[in-house]
């Protein structure tokens, strides 16, 4: 599970840089992932356009469950880390 989270975090700056939308979709997914008030069912519904089969569905459930089991301090630290990534030189959007 740690490898999956690490892989997702490594790909975020690349996706953000390649995105012409300003990462609004990615922001919504990340915020929903981190937000402990978002239930697993709602999270699956949000990601349904990107879930193609039972293996992906199980991976998405495991990822959300990983964040649901964390305390609020850890979730706040993840949010701080995501903001640092998005504000880094690697993820700057062109005007």
Phi and psi in radians as a Rosetta constraint file:
Dihedral C 1 N 2 CA 2 C 2 CIRCULARHARMONIC -1.079 0.35
Dihedral N 2 CA 2 C 2 N 3 CIRCULARHARMONIC -0.601 0.35
Dihedral C 2 N 3 CA 3 C 3 CIRCULARHARMONIC -1.160 0.35
Dihedral N 3 CA 3 C 3 N 4 CIRCULARHARMONIC -0.686 0.35
Dihedral C 3 N 4 CA 4 C 4 CIRCULARHARMONIC -1.114 0.35
Dihedral N 4 CA 4 C 4 N 5 CIRCULARHARMONIC -0.785 0.35
Dihedral C 4 N 5 CA 5 C 5 CIRCULARHARMONIC -1.113 0.35
Dihedral N 5 CA 5 C 5 N 6 CIRCULARHARMONIC -0.761 0.35
Dihedral C 5 N 6 CA 6 C 6 CIRCULARHARMONIC -1.044 0.35
Dihedral N 6 CA 6 C 6 N 7 CIRCULARHARMONIC -0.778 0.35
Dihedral C 6 N 7 CA 7 C 7 CIRCULARHARMONIC -1.055 0.35
Dihedral N 7 CA 7 C 7 N 8 CIRCULARHARMONIC -0.759 0.35
Dihedral C 7 N 8 CA 8 C 8 CIRCULARHARMONIC -1.104 0.35
Dihedral N 8 CA 8 C 8 N 9 CIRCULARHARMONIC -0.733 0.35
Dihedral C 8 N 9 CA 9 C 9 CIRCULARHARMONIC -1.179 0.35
Dihedral N 9 CA 9 C 9 N 10 CIRCULARHARMONIC -0.579 0.35
Dihedral C 9 N 10 CA 10 C 10 CIRCULARHARMONIC -1.224 0.35
Dihedral N 10 CA 10 C 10 N 11 CIRCULARHARMONIC -0.610 0.35
Dihedral C 10 N 11 CA 11 C 11 CIRCULARHARMONIC -1.422 0.35
Dihedral N 11 CA 11 C 11 N 12 CIRCULARHARMONIC -0.268 0.35
Dihedral C 11 N 12 CA 12 C 12 CIRCULARHARMONIC -1.035 0.35
Dihedral N 12 CA 12 C 12 N 13 CIRCULARHARMONIC -0.876 0.35
Dihedral C 12 N 13 CA 13 C 13 CIRCULARHARMONIC -1.068 0.35
Dihedral N 13 CA 13 C 13 N 14 CIRCULARHARMONIC -0.604 0.35
Dihedral C 13 N 14 CA 14 C 14 CIRCULARHARMONIC -1.157 0.35
Dihedral N 14 CA 14 C 14 N 15 CIRCULARHARMONIC -0.810 0.35
Dihedral C 14 N 15 CA 15 C 15 CIRCULARHARMONIC -1.107 0.35
Dihedral N 15 CA 15 C 15 N 16 CIRCULARHARMONIC -0.744 0.35
Dihedral C 15 N 16 CA 16 C 16 CIRCULARHARMONIC -1.106 0.35
Dihedral N 16 CA 16 C 16 N 17 CIRCULARHARMONIC -0.766 0.35
Dihedral C 16 N 17 CA 17 C 17 CIRCULARHARMONIC -1.111 0.35
Dihedral N 17 CA 17 C 17 N 18 CIRCULARHARMONIC -0.696 0.35
Dihedral C 17 N 18 CA 18 C 18 CIRCULARHARMONIC -1.345 0.35
Dihedral N 18 CA 18 C 18 N 19 CIRCULARHARMONIC -0.326 0.35
Dihedral C 18 N 19 CA 19 C 19 CIRCULARHARMONIC -1.383 0.35
Dihedral N 19 CA 19 C 19 N 20 CIRCULARHARMONIC 2.372 0.35
Dihedral C 19 N 20 CA 20 C 20 CIRCULARHARMONIC -1.656 0.35
Dihedral N 20 CA 20 C 20 N 21 CIRCULARHARMONIC -0.055 0.35
Dihedral C 20 N 21 CA 21 C 21 CIRCULARHARMONIC -1.588 0.35
Dihedral N 21 CA 21 C 21 N 22 CIRCULARHARMONIC 0.014 0.35
Dihedral C 21 N 22 CA 22 C 22 CIRCULARHARMONIC 1.374 0.35
Dihedral N 22 CA 22 C 22 N 23 CIRCULARHARMONIC 0.268 0.35
Dihedral C 22 N 23 CA 23 C 23 CIRCULARHARMONIC 1.189 0.35
Dihedral N 23 CA 23 C 23 N 24 CIRCULARHARMONIC 0.409 0.35
Dihedral C 23 N 24 CA 24 C 24 CIRCULARHARMONIC -1.097 0.35
Dihedral N 24 CA 24 C 24 N 25 CIRCULARHARMONIC -0.704 0.35
Dihedral C 24 N 25 CA 25 C 25 CIRCULARHARMONIC -1.154 0.35
Dihedral N 25 CA 25 C 25 N 26 CIRCULARHARMONIC -0.777 0.35
Dihedral C 25 N 26 CA 26 C 26 CIRCULARHARMONIC -1.120 0.35
Dihedral N 26 CA 26 C 26 N 27 CIRCULARHARMONIC -0.700 0.35
Dihedral C 26 N 27 CA 27 C 27 CIRCULARHARMONIC -1.019 0.35
Dihedral N 27 CA 27 C 27 N 28 CIRCULARHARMONIC -0.765 0.35
Dihedral C 27 N 28 CA 28 C 28 CIRCULARHARMONIC -1.102 0.35
Dihedral N 28 CA 28 C 28 N 29 CIRCULARHARMONIC -0.738 0.35
Dihedral C 28 N 29 CA 29 C 29 CIRCULARHARMONIC -1.145 0.35
Dihedral N 29 CA 29 C 29 N 30 CIRCULARHARMONIC -0.800 0.35
Dihedral C 29 N 30 CA 30 C 30 CIRCULARHARMONIC -1.111 0.35
Dihedral N 30 CA 30 C 30 N 31 CIRCULARHARMONIC -0.796 0.35
Dihedral C 30 N 31 CA 31 C 31 CIRCULARHARMONIC -1.095 0.35
Dihedral N 31 CA 31 C 31 N 32 CIRCULARHARMONIC -0.656 0.35
Dihedral C 31 N 32 CA 32 C 32 CIRCULARHARMONIC -1.214 0.35
Dihedral N 32 CA 32 C 32 N 33 CIRCULARHARMONIC -0.583 0.35
Dihedral C 32 N 33 CA 33 C 33 CIRCULARHARMONIC -1.161 0.35
Dihedral N 33 CA 33 C 33 N 34 CIRCULARHARMONIC -0.770 0.35
Dihedral C 33 N 34 CA 34 C 34 CIRCULARHARMONIC -1.337 0.35
Dihedral N 34 CA 34 C 34 N 35 CIRCULARHARMONIC -0.554 0.35
Dihedral C 34 N 35 CA 35 C 35 CIRCULARHARMONIC -1.240 0.35
Dihedral N 35 CA 35 C 35 N 36 CIRCULARHARMONIC 1.998 0.35
Dihedral C 35 N 36 CA 36 C 36 CIRCULARHARMONIC -1.271 0.35
Dihedral N 36 CA 36 C 36 N 37 CIRCULARHARMONIC -0.210 0.35
Dihedral C 36 N 37 CA 37 C 37 CIRCULARHARMONIC -1.472 0.35
Dihedral N 37 CA 37 C 37 N 38 CIRCULARHARMONIC -0.168 0.35
Dihedral C 37 N 38 CA 38 C 38 CIRCULARHARMONIC -1.502 0.35
Dihedral N 38 CA 38 C 38 N 39 CIRCULARHARMONIC 2.000 0.35
Dihedral C 38 N 39 CA 39 C 39 CIRCULARHARMONIC -1.247 0.35
Dihedral N 39 CA 39 C 39 N 40 CIRCULARHARMONIC 2.793 0.35
Dihedral C 39 N 40 CA 40 C 40 CIRCULARHARMONIC -0.991 0.35
Dihedral N 40 CA 40 C 40 N 41 CIRCULARHARMONIC -0.667 0.35
Dihedral C 40 N 41 CA 41 C 41 CIRCULARHARMONIC -1.112 0.35
Dihedral N 41 CA 41 C 41 N 42 CIRCULARHARMONIC -0.769 0.35
Dihedral C 41 N 42 CA 42 C 42 CIRCULARHARMONIC -1.157 0.35
Dihedral N 42 CA 42 C 42 N 43 CIRCULARHARMONIC -0.646 0.35
Dihedral C 42 N 43 CA 43 C 43 CIRCULARHARMONIC -1.122 0.35
Dihedral N 43 CA 43 C 43 N 44 CIRCULARHARMONIC -0.749 0.35
Dihedral C 43 N 44 CA 44 C 44 CIRCULARHARMONIC -1.101 0.35
Dihedral N 44 CA 44 C 44 N 45 CIRCULARHARMONIC -0.675 0.35
Dihedral C 44 N 45 CA 45 C 45 CIRCULARHARMONIC -1.118 0.35
Dihedral N 45 CA 45 C 45 N 46 CIRCULARHARMONIC -0.729 0.35
Dihedral C 45 N 46 CA 46 C 46 CIRCULARHARMONIC -1.054 0.35
Dihedral N 46 CA 46 C 46 N 47 CIRCULARHARMONIC -0.701 0.35
Dihedral C 46 N 47 CA 47 C 47 CIRCULARHARMONIC -1.620 0.35
Dihedral N 47 CA 47 C 47 N 48 CIRCULARHARMONIC 0.082 0.35
Dihedral C 47 N 48 CA 48 C 48 CIRCULARHARMONIC -0.966 0.35
Dihedral N 48 CA 48 C 48 N 49 CIRCULARHARMONIC -0.588 0.35
Dihedral C 48 N 49 CA 49 C 49 CIRCULARHARMONIC -1.144 0.35
Dihedral N 49 CA 49 C 49 N 50 CIRCULARHARMONIC -0.321 0.35
Dihedral C 49 N 50 CA 50 C 50 CIRCULARHARMONIC -1.875 0.35
Dihedral N 50 CA 50 C 50 N 51 CIRCULARHARMONIC -0.039 0.35
Dihedral C 50 N 51 CA 51 C 51 CIRCULARHARMONIC -1.725 0.35
Dihedral N 51 CA 51 C 51 N 52 CIRCULARHARMONIC 1.999 0.35
Dihedral C 51 N 52 CA 52 C 52 CIRCULARHARMONIC -2.141 0.35
Dihedral N 52 CA 52 C 52 N 53 CIRCULARHARMONIC 1.280 0.35
Dihedral C 52 N 53 CA 53 C 53 CIRCULARHARMONIC 2.142 0.35
Dihedral N 53 CA 53 C 53 N 54 CIRCULARHARMONIC 2.928 0.35
Dihedral C 53 N 54 CA 54 C 54 CIRCULARHARMONIC -1.189 0.35
Dihedral N 54 CA 54 C 54 N 55 CIRCULARHARMONIC -0.529 0.35
Dihedral C 54 N 55 CA 55 C 55 CIRCULARHARMONIC -1.176 0.35
Dihedral N 55 CA 55 C 55 N 56 CIRCULARHARMONIC -0.760 0.35
Dihedral C 55 N 56 CA 56 C 56 CIRCULARHARMONIC -1.148 0.35
Dihedral N 56 CA 56 C 56 N 57 CIRCULARHARMONIC -0.708 0.35
Dihedral C 56 N 57 CA 57 C 57 CIRCULARHARMONIC -1.056 0.35
Dihedral N 57 CA 57 C 57 N 58 CIRCULARHARMONIC -0.762 0.35
Dihedral C 57 N 58 CA 58 C 58 CIRCULARHARMONIC -1.139 0.35
Dihedral N 58 CA 58 C 58 N 59 CIRCULARHARMONIC -0.657 0.35
Dihedral C 58 N 59 CA 59 C 59 CIRCULARHARMONIC -1.147 0.35
Dihedral N 59 CA 59 C 59 N 60 CIRCULARHARMONIC -0.713 0.35
Dihedral C 59 N 60 CA 60 C 60 CIRCULARHARMONIC -1.130 0.35
Dihedral N 60 CA 60 C 60 N 61 CIRCULARHARMONIC -0.739 0.35
Dihedral C 60 N 61 CA 61 C 61 CIRCULARHARMONIC -1.078 0.35
Dihedral N 61 CA 61 C 61 N 62 CIRCULARHARMONIC -0.762 0.35
Dihedral C 61 N 62 CA 62 C 62 CIRCULARHARMONIC -1.123 0.35
Dihedral N 62 CA 62 C 62 N 63 CIRCULARHARMONIC -0.712 0.35
Dihedral C 62 N 63 CA 63 C 63 CIRCULARHARMONIC -1.080 0.35
Dihedral N 63 CA 63 C 63 N 64 CIRCULARHARMONIC -0.840 0.35
Dihedral C 63 N 64 CA 64 C 64 CIRCULARHARMONIC -1.106 0.35
Dihedral N 64 CA 64 C 64 N 65 CIRCULARHARMONIC -0.736 0.35
Dihedral C 64 N 65 CA 65 C 65 CIRCULARHARMONIC -1.075 0.35
Dihedral N 65 CA 65 C 65 N 66 CIRCULARHARMONIC -0.618 0.35
Dihedral C 65 N 66 CA 66 C 66 CIRCULARHARMONIC -1.019 0.35
Dihedral N 66 CA 66 C 66 N 67 CIRCULARHARMONIC -0.737 0.35
Dihedral C 66 N 67 CA 67 C 67 CIRCULARHARMONIC -1.357 0.35
Dihedral N 67 CA 67 C 67 N 68 CIRCULARHARMONIC -0.528 0.35
Dihedral C 67 N 68 CA 68 C 68 CIRCULARHARMONIC -1.167 0.35
Dihedral N 68 CA 68 C 68 N 69 CIRCULARHARMONIC -0.441 0.35
Dihedral C 68 N 69 CA 69 C 69 CIRCULARHARMONIC -1.545 0.35
Dihedral N 69 CA 69 C 69 N 70 CIRCULARHARMONIC -0.039 0.35
Dihedral C 69 N 70 CA 70 C 70 CIRCULARHARMONIC -1.521 0.35
Dihedral N 70 CA 70 C 70 N 71 CIRCULARHARMONIC 2.692 0.35
Dihedral C 70 N 71 CA 71 C 71 CIRCULARHARMONIC -1.394 0.35
Dihedral N 71 CA 71 C 71 N 72 CIRCULARHARMONIC 2.917 0.35
Dihedral C 71 N 72 CA 72 C 72 CIRCULARHARMONIC -1.103 0.35
Dihedral N 72 CA 72 C 72 N 73 CIRCULARHARMONIC -0.598 0.35
Dihedral C 72 N 73 CA 73 C 73 CIRCULARHARMONIC -1.104 0.35
Dihedral N 73 CA 73 C 73 N 74 CIRCULARHARMONIC -0.743 0.35
Dihedral C 73 N 74 CA 74 C 74 CIRCULARHARMONIC -1.109 0.35
Dihedral N 74 CA 74 C 74 N 75 CIRCULARHARMONIC -0.740 0.35
Dihedral C 74 N 75 CA 75 C 75 CIRCULARHARMONIC -1.116 0.35
Dihedral N 75 CA 75 C 75 N 76 CIRCULARHARMONIC -0.673 0.35
Dihedral C 75 N 76 CA 76 C 76 CIRCULARHARMONIC -1.137 0.35
Dihedral N 76 CA 76 C 76 N 77 CIRCULARHARMONIC -0.670 0.35
Dihedral C 76 N 77 CA 77 C 77 CIRCULARHARMONIC -1.148 0.35
Dihedral N 77 CA 77 C 77 N 78 CIRCULARHARMONIC -0.634 0.35
Dihedral C 77 N 78 CA 78 C 78 CIRCULARHARMONIC -1.125 0.35
Dihedral N 78 CA 78 C 78 N 79 CIRCULARHARMONIC -0.715 0.35
Dihedral C 78 N 79 CA 79 C 79 CIRCULARHARMONIC -1.084 0.35
Dihedral N 79 CA 79 C 79 N 80 CIRCULARHARMONIC -0.734 0.35
Dihedral C 79 N 80 CA 80 C 80 CIRCULARHARMONIC -1.075 0.35
Dihedral N 80 CA 80 C 80 N 81 CIRCULARHARMONIC -0.745 0.35
Dihedral C 80 N 81 CA 81 C 81 CIRCULARHARMONIC -1.097 0.35
Dihedral N 81 CA 81 C 81 N 82 CIRCULARHARMONIC -0.733 0.35
Dihedral C 81 N 82 CA 82 C 82 CIRCULARHARMONIC -1.126 0.35
Dihedral N 82 CA 82 C 82 N 83 CIRCULARHARMONIC -0.689 0.35
Dihedral C 82 N 83 CA 83 C 83 CIRCULARHARMONIC -1.124 0.35
Dihedral N 83 CA 83 C 83 N 84 CIRCULARHARMONIC -0.668 0.35
Dihedral C 83 N 84 CA 84 C 84 CIRCULARHARMONIC -1.126 0.35
Dihedral N 84 CA 84 C 84 N 85 CIRCULARHARMONIC -0.684 0.35
Dihedral C 84 N 85 CA 85 C 85 CIRCULARHARMONIC -1.138 0.35
Dihedral N 85 CA 85 C 85 N 86 CIRCULARHARMONIC -0.846 0.35
Dihedral C 85 N 86 CA 86 C 86 CIRCULARHARMONIC -1.164 0.35
Dihedral N 86 CA 86 C 86 N 87 CIRCULARHARMONIC -0.488 0.35
Dihedral C 86 N 87 CA 87 C 87 CIRCULARHARMONIC -1.590 0.35
Dihedral N 87 CA 87 C 87 N 88 CIRCULARHARMONIC 0.043 0.35
Dihedral C 87 N 88 CA 88 C 88 CIRCULARHARMONIC -1.341 0.35
Dihedral N 88 CA 88 C 88 N 89 CIRCULARHARMONIC 2.880 0.35
Dihedral C 88 N 89 CA 89 C 89 CIRCULARHARMONIC -1.074 0.35
Dihedral N 89 CA 89 C 89 N 90 CIRCULARHARMONIC -0.514 0.35
Dihedral C 89 N 90 CA 90 C 90 CIRCULARHARMONIC -1.243 0.35
Dihedral N 90 CA 90 C 90 N 91 CIRCULARHARMONIC -0.298 0.35
Dihedral C 90 N 91 CA 91 C 91 CIRCULARHARMONIC -2.118 0.35
Dihedral N 91 CA 91 C 91 N 92 CIRCULARHARMONIC 0.379 0.35
Dihedral C 91 N 92 CA 92 C 92 CIRCULARHARMONIC -1.334 0.35
Dihedral N 92 CA 92 C 92 N 93 CIRCULARHARMONIC 2.314 0.35
Dihedral C 92 N 93 CA 93 C 93 CIRCULARHARMONIC -1.489 0.35
Dihedral N 93 CA 93 C 93 N 94 CIRCULARHARMONIC 2.470 0.35
Dihedral C 93 N 94 CA 94 C 94 CIRCULARHARMONIC -1.370 0.35
Dihedral N 94 CA 94 C 94 N 95 CIRCULARHARMONIC 2.618 0.35
